[in-house]
């Protein structure tokens, strides 16, 4: 029997900042790992890698490329908390500049002022993901085009630079708006759908190869 190769999916949450002394994003990521790691490994041969990201620009600049290099992930899902989110909010794009809010070290990101402002968009079908979440009735979801120009968007941009077809960012509500368990279930559904999309893409590629050979 052929050996089935195990692959990695990285999910990150953020550490404390400002009034968020306990960050709902990291709580949700930990709950996801606790409830779903074994199932992902058993059903999909997926290793779920989670990591807490401190709210520090310099750390993000260094650590995000390291994560990609270390684990060669199928997907990277960054999760952040938003005090204006009323549901799971899937971000469409991120910018390389415009970051005027200090991190927890009272620092700003090192950005080349001569570089033109630009945005990168994920190549993942976020509209379809949003529809699937809403149809599931596990949790509600919407698509956003404004990730906030803070550590969340900055982190998203770093990963989009590496793999636009494998990167996603999800803003989650505060715990008083949506429970940790519900948020974790929504994140698990997103992961399952991303895995299914891989199988669909593989099948479509196989069909293309057959047509080319005819």
Secondary structure, 3 states (H helix, E strand, C coil): CCCCCCEEEEEEEECCECCECCCHHHHHHHHHHHHHHHHHHHHHCEEEEEEEECCCHHHHHHHHHHHHHHHCCCEEEEEEECCCCCCEEEECEEECCCCCCCCCCCCCCCCCCCCCCCEEECCCCHHHHHHHHHHHCCCCEEEECCCCCCHHHHHHHHHHCCCCCCEEEEEECCCCCCCHHHHHHHHHHHHHHHHHHHHHHHHHHHHHHHHHHC
